[in-house]
Amino acid sequence: MLAGTALMAVALTACGGGSGGGGGAGASGTADAKKKPDMAISVNLTGDQAKPGEPVKVTLTEGKLALVKVSDGKGGELPGKIADDGKTWTSERNASPGTDYKVEAQNTDSQSANAQFKTAAADKVNKVTINPGKANGVVGIAQPVSIVFDNPVKNKAEVEKHLKVTTSNNTEGSWGWFKDYTGNDRVDWRPKEYWKSGTDVKVEMSLNGVDSGQGGGMFVKDYNTEFKIGKDRRLQVNLDTHKMTVTEDGQAVKTIPVSAGTPGGQKASWSGKMVLMTKEGTIRMDSQTVGLGDSYDKMVDYSMRVTWSGMYIHAAPWNSGNFGRANTSSGCVGMSDSDAKALFGEAQVGDLVEVTGDGSKGKADIGNGYGEWNLSWEEWKAKSALAGAAGATPQNG
């Protein structure tokens, strides 16, 4: 808080003027006696370099507040509440950096007072990348809400308090913090169980004016996204049988012969529960980018990403002799052109990908894609920055 507060008294004209209608001295004296005292308010933020990132507090010197409005130059308002004793009003959200604010207050005697202040600009600004974005529309049953931060987040609990997931069917879920594959701080919201098809999801990130903590900077805007859960589709790869089973709504609809990663060493496939991250189509795959030397460098069709480290499901016509027979790839799950084309056309970002059987290199790190489904519900809830806090519960929609 800046030193001192702004104290402003506003003189108001009493109703029924004391100078009209031949009242004489007696009438004038009566009017003066009934004149109401001036209303005065103090605001904790003052001047044109007020500290952002904290609530606005308006205090009434005498009487009780009836109404307080704190608005910015763009027409936005800070919501807030008047205390039970009527003496103070405190905003529910923090003042944003680099913003002009106008304070309008009224007491129970219909007197009013105004104040103004401007917050200082943020020394450093933090931003986020959100997935699914609004362009995704419909996603699969395993897709989490994922937020990656540009800068470190030390105040994880405070940031998490400003994140909200609302669903059309009260889906139970929780936030969890960890490091993304990039090394940046990341927080995901995972349902307790896989999403139910048809669920509508809305994510509100009321971060404007929230401080990330040391080295992270302040957020200067809110974010939001919406998406819908599509068909219950699961891609189940068995390394022992060299086959992928595709299920839809619990029924097996297709079995595809595949060749996965070569057992032993870095060319083995990851195993466990993963998520179809992106459908990238025809892309160049260069083994040098994933630390496998000059093993390959080619254009690959119908590519669908499973991990950030480079595990894909894709067409691999050069390996057709091993489909359904042996795992000989460099870590990806390959299949025929026709099978890959059909799967690419049907698959949704967010579909569950589960790899079982012998010969894998284990489960990928949680941030190497979407690995949270490999954790139990209790393990996942423990990753919330609010875990164990008084009154903290998994967030429902």
Secondary structure, DSSP 8 states (H G I E B T S, - for coil): --SS-EEEEE----SS-SSSTT-HHHHHHHHHHH----EEEEESS-SSSB--SSEEEEEESSS-EEEEEEEETTS-B--EEE-TTSSEEEEEEE--TT-EEEEEEEETTS-EEEEEEEB---SSB--EEEES-TTT-EE-TT--EEEEESS--S-HHHHHHTEEEEETT--EEEEEEEE-TTS-EEEEEEESS---TT-EEEEEE--TT-B--TTT-B--S-EEEEEEE---EEEEEETTTTEEEEEETTEEEEEEE-B-B-SSSTTS--BEEEE--EEEEEEEEEGGGGT-TTS-EEEEEEEEE--TTS-EEEE-GGGGGGTTT---BSSSEEE-HHHHHHHHHH--TT-EEEEESSS---B--TTTTT-GGGS-HHHHHTTSTTTT-TT---EE-
